[in-house]
């Protein structure tokens, strides 16, 4: 399992070795919002990624895990051009919360799911998720939507019209941000992969 950690930050170390982070975010409730700076203390450790594909558990990476992720698809073959639902599961570390799919302008980085191999499968609608908590967030001084317990996100997808028959892998990028009431980690991207069986035409 590969992992990409994209901090989107310009950093300097304080006397405790913490990372002083400046990052930008955009709204996903409408048109793009101009970039703005937000300063916070961020934990400098990585993210442990748990990937489950067809019952196989990938070896996790080392580092702090504020969210552990897994992905799955229904155990049935899908014809080329057919639809499939990808289910992502997030397990949030106690004391942390991860921001949800929809956020206000100037808020935190919203949760984003991207399918990275359109020839195998492409997005076929907007992801939906477990109903999030909605509260005034002192970190951003506005209402945010987030999860502080286990949750799921469903991403509808359509198999490529020319996808090869047999078992294929759908690579997925998950972009997210976490806070714990005192500090916010900069946004991160993790990579997952989920299998799907493509049925032969004819």
C-alpha positions in Angstrom: 0.0 0.0 0.0 1.4 3.4 -1.0 0.8 6.5 1.0 1.1 10.1 0.0 1.2 12.8 2.6 0.7 16.2 1.2 0.9 18.8 3.9 0.3 21.9 1.8 2.2 23.9 4.4 5.2 26.1 4.7 6.8 25.2 8.0 9.2 26.4 10.7 10.1 24.5 13.8 9.3 26.0 17.2 11.4 25.4 20.3 9.5 22.2 20.9 10.1 20.8 17.4 6.5 21.3 16.5 5.5 22.3 12.9 4.1 25.8 12.6 1.8 25.3 9.7 0.3 27.8 7.1 -2.1 26.2 4.6 -4.9 27.1 2.3 -8.4 25.6 1.8 -11.2 26.0 -0.7 -14.9 25.6 -0.4 -16.7 22.7 -2.1 -20.2 24.1 -1.6 -20.0 26.2 -4.7 -17.3 28.0 -6.7 -13.7 28.0 -5.6 -12.9 30.4 -2.7 -9.7 32.5 -2.8 -6.9 30.9 -0.9 -6.5 32.1 2.7 -3.9 31.4 5.3 -4.7 29.6 8.6 -2.0 29.2 11.3 -2.1 26.3 13.7 0.3 23.9 15.4 0.4 20.6 13.6 1.6 17.2 14.6 4.6 16.3 12.5 4.0 12.5 12.4 2.6 10.6 9.5 -0.7 8.8 9.1 -1.2 5.0 9.4 -3.2 3.8 6.5 -5.2 0.6 6.8 -6.3 -0.7 3.4 -8.7 -3.7 3.1 -9.3 -5.0 -0.4 -11.3 -8.1 -1.0 -10.6 -9.4 2.5 -6.8 -8.8 2.3 -5.3 -6.4 4.8 -2.4 -4.3 3.5 0.6 -3.7 5.8 0.1 -0.3 7.6 2.6 2.4 7.5 4.4 3.6 10.6 3.3 6.9 12.3 0.5 8.5 14.2 -2.9 7.5 12.9 -5.7 10.1 13.4 -7.9 8.2 10.9 -7.6 4.6 9.7 -9.1 4.0 6.2 -10.5 0.9 4.4 -12.4 0.5 1.1 -14.6 -2.2 -0.3 -16.9 -3.0 -3.2 -19.8 -5.5 -3.5 -18.7 -9.1 -4.1 -20.2 -9.4 -7.6 -19.0 -9.0 -11.2 -19.9 -5.8 -13.0 -20.1 -5.5 -16.8 -18.1 -2.7 -18.7 -20.2 0.5 -18.4 -22.0 -0.8 -15.3 -22.2 0.9 -12.0 -20.6 0.0 -8.7 -20.6 1.5 -5.2 -17.3 2.0 -3.4 -17.6 2.1 0.3 -15.0 3.9 2.4 -14.8 3.4 6.1 -13.0 5.8 8.4 -12.1 5.0 12.0 -11.2 8.2 13.9 -8.7 8.1 16.8 -10.2 9.1 20.1 -9.9 12.8 20.8 -9.7 13.7 17.1 -12.2 14.6 14.4 -12.1 14.6 10.6 -14.0 17.1 8.6 -16.8 16.0 6.3 -17.7 16.4 2.7 -19.2 19.9 2.8 -17.7 22.9 4.4 -18.3 26.7 4.4 -16.0 29.2 2.7 -12.9 29.8 4.8 -13.5 26.6 6.7 -11.4 23.5 6.9 -10.4 21.3 4.0 -13.4 19.2 3.1 -13.2 15.4 2.7 -12.6 14.5 -0.9 -12.6 11.1 -2.7 -11.0 10.8 -6.1 -10.8 7.7 -8.4 -7.4 7.7 -10.0 -7.9 5.3 -13.0 -10.8 6.4 -15.2 -10.1 3.7 -17.7 -11.0 1.2 -15.0 -13.7 3.2 -13.1 -14.7 6.8 -13.0 -16.9 8.8 -10.6 -20.6 8.6 -11.4 -22.1 11.1 -9.0 -21.2 12.8 -5.8 -20.0 10.9 -2.7 -22.4 10.7 0.3 -21.6 9.9 3.8 -22.8 9.2 7.3 -24.7 12.2 8.8 -21.9 14.4 10.3 -21.9 16.4 13.5 -22.6 20.2 12.8 -21.2 22.6 15.4 -19.7 26.0 15.7 -16.0 25.3 15.5 -13.6 27.5 17.5 -10.7 26.6 15.3 -12.4 28.4 12.3 -15.0 30.5 14.1 -17.8 29.1 11.9 -20.0 26.0 11.7 -18.2 23.0 10.4 -19.3 19.4 9.7 -17.2 16.6 11.0 -16.9 13.0 12.3 -15.4 12.0 15.7 -16.4 8.3 15.5 -16.4 5.6 12.8 -18.2 6.7 9.6 -18.7 5.6 6.0 -18.6 7.4 2.7 -20.2 5.9 -0.5 -18.7 6.9 -3.8 -20.7 5.9 -6.9 -18.6 4.8 -9.8 -19.0 3.5 -13.4 -16.8 0.8 -14.9 -14.9 1.9 -18.0 -16.6 0.9 -21.3 -13.3 -0.8 -22.4 -12.2 -2.1 -19.0 -10.5 -5.5 -19.4 -12.4 -8.5 -18.1 -11.3 -10.1 -14.8 -10.3 -8.7 -11.5 -9.1 -5.0 -11.7 -7.9 -2.6 -9.1 -9.5 0.8 -8.6 -7.0 3.2 -7.0 -8.5 5.9 -4.8 -7.2 9.1 -3.2 -8.7 10.3 0.0 -8.0 14.0 0.9 -8.9 15.0 4.5 -8.0 17.2 7.5 -8.2 16.4 11.2 -8.2 18.5 14.4 -8.3 17.7 18.1 -9.6 20.9 19.7 -6.1 22.2 20.3 -4.2 21.6 17.1 -5.0 20.9 13.5 -3.0 18.7 11.2 -2.4 20.1 7.7 -4.5 18.4 5.0 -3.3 14.9 3.9 -3.9 12.6 1.0 -3.8 8.8 1.4 -3.9 6.2 -1.3 -6.2 3.1 -1.2 -7.0 0.4 -3.7 -10.1 -1.7 -4.0 -10.7 -4.7 -6.3 -13.6 -5.1 -8.7 -14.4 -8.0 -11.0 -15.2 -7.0 -14.5 -17.5 -9.3 -16.4 -16.7 -10.2 -20.0 -19.0 -8.8 -22.6 -21.2 -11.2 -24.7 
